[in-house]
Amino acid sequence: MDIYDAIGYKLLNETEITDVVGAHVYHGLRPTSGDPCINYFEVSYEPLHNGVVERAHYQISCRASEPNTAQALARKVCALFHNMRETISTFDVQSATVGNKTLLSEPDTNLYHVPVDIYFVFNNATVS
């Protein structure tokens, strides 16, 4: 399991999130359908301590046709990951912290977008 698998697993196994988006959680680019929905992707990566520890910066994008829904979904994502230290399935996350949350409007999709920046720290040995 890799960090992106662990993030998807955590999002899809949280009923407060799936009650809003159902199965509309995607790794990678913005989906072409699904309202509300979440997509997430790696923004940056940094090896620490000679590569023994890794730090990955992910953006988890919450989208909905109503701004309040997008904001509420982003708050649930923040609460789910902020200050998290746990094993997700078989992936050990040493720490996760939320760095930013901003409400944006996407005129091309008529959706509201709240990107949430999250920083994950984990041991290289947990990647399999």
Protein Blocks (a to p, Z undefined) as FASTA:
>chain_A
ZZklmmmmmmmmmmklmmmnomaccehjddfbdcdddddddfbdcdeehhlaccdddddd
dddfbfklmmmmmmmmmmmmgopacdehjaccfbdcdfbdcddddfknopacdddddddd
ddfklpZZ
